[in-house]
Amino acid sequence: MNAVINPLDYRRVLGNFPTGVVVVTAALDEGPVGMVVGSFTSVSLDPPLVAFLPMKSSSSFQKLSRSTTFCVNFLGAHQEALCRTFASKASDKFAGLDWLRAPSGSPILPGVTGWVDCALDTVHDAGDHVIVVGRVTALSTGNDIAPLLFFRGGYGRFSTSSLVAGNEPDLLTHLKLADVARPFIEELAGKLDLVATVTVRSGREIVLLASAGQATVSRLGERVPFAPPLGAVHAAWETPDVVALWIANLGADAMPADQTFAETLERVRRRGWSIGVDGPRHRKLQAEMAKALSAGHSPETVETLRRTVAETAMTHDPEVLAGADGLIPVGVISAPVRTPSGHAAFGISLTGFDRNLDRSSFDGVVSALLSTCGDTARAIARYF
Ligand SMILES: Cc1cc2nc3c(=O)[nH]c(=O)nc-3n(C[C@H](O)[C@H](O)[C@H](O)COP(=O)(O)O)c2cc1C
């Protein structure tokens, strides 16, 4: 028996499932044609097949179906206006567009994130739609940007969620605090001849808000995952739910079996500071962070970064700091600037160590850092 489904319910419920957006194009004798399609899908790898589902009554599809080839164009997040044009009944949707030809001759639209050129394979009947299966004849990625998404009747974009928060609600507060902290970190960096930075936790990320010292390139605005071992000073004085978020961000699959982060945080609280020991793993993490930042946090780079962060977990906050030679290889050392209620408002980190430190130099650096954090905490107290 067929259940009676209300068409409005069908649309509303199915609209809760997001889709990517493509424009299927073909070149006809009378000119190029194209239509927006949300029902595109990959089908088979061997042979390589893809499919989309046009409505039988679509006038654009009636034109498209006169071609034995077509090209599927993946729209990027910046192409909403182009999408609206191709979803309309405009007579010349290609007006003013500098399009190229795929090997089949079908149009490749400018700025798309990828395209798949196809030969028509089969057409299957499916209610008021048909399922058009295309055999892939050529394909390529395009503009390396986020895709356009369609969800509940509106457009949006994709952002990675495993480690990266999309919005920063308290950015203005953070900027004010960084402004107050600036003279303090400048003095600290000058005195120690190191790089001093202010970092703040914003959701699932740590954001670099200010920096002082010999750094040649501005790293302001850089974001790294708030996941162990990074950001221990942002977790150690926080509530259990923030600690849980910090650990969960690493992902169960990347979790080092022998690492107990509770112990790490206990040590950081006891010491009042957190250290990243310099070494090959620490340097690999720096390299992966630089890669993730320059690639604009694509899902692949964030995933690699997440795994590297996990590998590096053991290099932060070990009980014993000195190597066999008695020297301490410091990659980064951070301490919290705490609010009157004891939370970490932000962290101050020192980097740029060009040699391993003996115990007394190390103690000198730690005491200068802690005294700067204390002074800064007094200066920001009135904001809380
Ligand atoms: C996000 C989005 C997804 C769409 N997906 C499909 C689809 O999968 N199949 C389809 O037939 N039409 C789809 N459309 C509708 C057509 O793109 C478009 O409205 C149509 O080509 C214009 O009407 P016409 O073909 O009758 O001229 C979609 C429209 C939008 C905005």
Ligand as a Chemical Component Dictionary entry (heavy atoms), coordinates in Angstrom:
data_LIG
# 
_chem_comp.id                   LIG 
_chem_comp.type                 NON-POLYMER 
_chem_comp.pdbx_formal_charge   0 
_chem_comp.three_letter_code    LIG 
# 
loop_
_chem_comp_atom.comp_id 
_chem_comp_atom.atom_id 
_chem_comp_atom.alt_atom_id 
_chem_comp_atom.type_symbol 
_chem_comp_atom.charge 
_chem_comp_atom.model_Cartn_x 
_chem_comp_atom.model_Cartn_y 
_chem_comp_atom.model_Cartn_z 
_chem_comp_atom.pdbx_ordinal 
LIG C1  C1  C 0 19.756 24.291 -5.346  1  
LIG C2  C2  C 0 18.937 23.830 -6.504  2  
LIG C3  C3  C 0 18.917 22.497 -6.859  3  
LIG C4  C4  C 0 18.162 22.047 -7.944  4  
LIG N1  N1  N 0 18.200 20.736 -8.247  5  
LIG C5  C5  C 0 17.461 20.281 -9.309  6  
LIG C6  C6  C 0 17.478 18.911 -9.664  7  
LIG O1  O1  O 0 18.160 18.096 -9.034  8  
LIG N2  N2  N 0 16.717 18.511 -10.724 9  
LIG C7  C7  C 0 15.945 19.398 -11.427 10 
LIG O2  O2  O 0 15.260 19.009 -12.349 11 
LIG N3  N3  N 0 15.932 20.717 -11.110 12 
LIG C8  C8  C 0 16.648 21.188 -10.073 13 
LIG N4  N4  N 0 16.627 22.503 -9.752  14 
LIG C9  C9  C 0 15.776 23.417 -10.541 15 
LIG C10 C10 C 0 16.454 23.885 -11.802 16 
LIG O3  O3  O 0 17.779 24.179 -11.678 17 
LIG C11 C11 C 0 15.930 25.201 -12.375 18 
LIG O4  O4  O 0 15.045 25.803 -11.545 19 
LIG C12 C12 C 0 15.393 24.959 -13.733 20 
LIG O5  O5  O 0 16.440 24.503 -14.551 21 
LIG C13 C13 C 0 14.789 26.174 -14.385 22 
LIG O6  O6  O 0 13.621 25.743 -14.847 23 
LIG P1  P1  P 0 13.478 25.111 -16.314 24 
LIG O7  O7  O 0 14.457 24.029 -16.436 25 
LIG O8  O8  O 0 12.087 24.581 -16.386 26 
LIG O9  O9  O 0 13.759 26.234 -17.243 27 
LIG C14 C14 C 0 17.377 22.957 -8.689  28 
LIG C15 C15 C 0 17.399 24.305 -8.346  29 
LIG C16 C16 C 0 18.153 24.746 -7.259  30 
LIG C17 C17 C 0 18.137 26.191 -6.908  31 
# 
loop_
_chem_comp_bond.comp_id 
_chem_comp_bond.atom_id_1 
_chem_comp_bond.atom_id_2 
_chem_comp_bond.value_order 
_chem_comp_bond.pdbx_ordinal 
LIG C1  C2  SING 1  
LIG C2  C3  SING 2  
LIG C2  C16 DOUB 3  
LIG C3  C4  DOUB 4  
LIG C4  N1  SING 5  
LIG C4  C14 SING 6  
LIG N1  C5  DOUB 7  
LIG C5  C6  SING 8  
LIG C5  C8  SING 9  
LIG C6  O1  DOUB 10 
LIG C6  N2  SING 11 
LIG N2  C7  SING 12 
LIG C7  O2  DOUB 13 
LIG C7  N3  SING 14 
LIG N3  C8  DOUB 15 
LIG C8  N4  SING 16 
LIG N4  C9  SING 17 
LIG N4  C14 SING 18 
LIG C9  C10 SING 19 
LIG C10 O3  SING 20 
LIG C10 C11 SING 21 
LIG C11 O4  SING 22 
LIG C11 C12 SING 23 
LIG C12 O5  SING 24 
LIG C12 C13 SING 25 
LIG C13 O6  SING 26 
LIG O6  P1  SING 27 
LIG P1  O7  DOUB 28 
LIG P1  O8  SING 29 
LIG P1  O9  SING 30 
LIG C14 C15 DOUB 31 
LIG C15 C16 SING 32 
LIG C16 C17 SING 33 
# 
